Structures are given as structure tokens and as C-alpha cells.
């Protein structure tokens, strides 16, 4: 279930709040399948329990210049119980439940469309995801959760002219740990997670009302990075 409310105190001002409860069962792979990839063995765990989450969020939007300029901000808190997580030690990755973890963070976004044919935008999000209680291994308490970026940034621009539309985007992914004790210091190697920027481009044309043709170029600057495995240039 989720409960949310929106307050519109001024014509161009919106304030939102929400609270929600959710659960996520383990996947069949996490429960029963063991596999190996690029030298790492991923163990299943048939004893995994579903994780439960309680989430609270507040956000707001403010428009300026006849709604051509928009600023947004949000703060959030999530409490996870029996959080499903994984930790890699050497060449073995194990999945298990953690008694409690929290995810606290905030997000900012700005977008500007001075004319109908152009729009630019920027987004920044910070995640403070940490293990809070784990009776089986207290050394994990206070450590960063694995496989969760500490910060992310996205920016982009979109240009429209007639039937053509060109979009250019960039995305930054911050520090990510694969070991629950945060001992994996070297992230630019197989099995690790790099901090990296990626830039992509896409040109599309609306040939008819029901037919669109497009050409995409990913990783324009041929950036080398690792997201457990080496990213494709």
C-alpha cells in the first residue's frame, strides 16, 4: 500500500509527500541457481526470506519563466528488513538476508526549455545506503550496502527540428562496493565497480505518425569501465 498527498500553495509551486510499504521476494536464481561468470562463482541460497521495506519521501517542484524553467528536489528514507544482499569475497559471491538496512538520500533536478526546439536538464542523486543490524556478522554494521551507487548524475540536451530529434546524454556513476565489509578498494578491475562517466547520442526521425527511424551511439568517448565485468566500449 501507498499513501501520498500533493499541496499546491501557489500556481507554480507543488509539494508532495508519500509513505509506502512493500516487499520483494527472492528470485529463483537467488534461491536455487549456482552459476559462474568471468571467474566468479555466484552461490544460491534456498533459505532466503523476502525483504520488506518502509519508504517515506518528500519532494517539491518550482516553476519559473512561464514554466520554461523547473527546479525539483526530494528527500527520502527507506528502512529495509531482511534485506537481500550479496557480498563478493575473492572469486565467490554469496547472497543472504541482513536484519536491517537503511537507504537515505536526496535528489535535485533542473530543466530549462527556452524555446520549443531545445530542452536541457541536469539531475543529481545521492544514496546513503548502509547496513544497520546484522546479528550473524556485526562487522558489517555501518558499512555501505553492496551494488548501490553512492551518487549518480545525469545531464542531457534534446533538440527538435521538423521531423528530426537529437538527444545527447551523459551519466555519472559513483562509488559502488561489491564486498559487504567494503574491503574492495581497487574498483578498476574485473569484479569491481568503477566510477565513470558515459555519454550517449541518439538521432531519430518521425517518418510517419506510426513509423520512427533512429540511430544511436553509446559510449561516444569509448570509456573503459568495470561494472563487475568490463563495460562494452
Secondary structure, 3 states (H helix, E strand, C coil): CEEEEEEEEECCEEEEEEEEEEEECCCHHHHHCCEEECCEEECCCCCCCCEEEEEEEEEEEEEECCCCEEEEEEEEEEEEEEEEEEEEECCEEEEEEEEEEEEEEEEEEEEEEEECCEEEEEEEEEEEEEEEECCCCHHHCCCECECCCCEEEEEEEEEEECCEEEEEEEEEECCCECCCCCCCCCCCCCCCECCEEEEEEEEEEEEECCEEEEEEECCCCCCCCEECCECCC
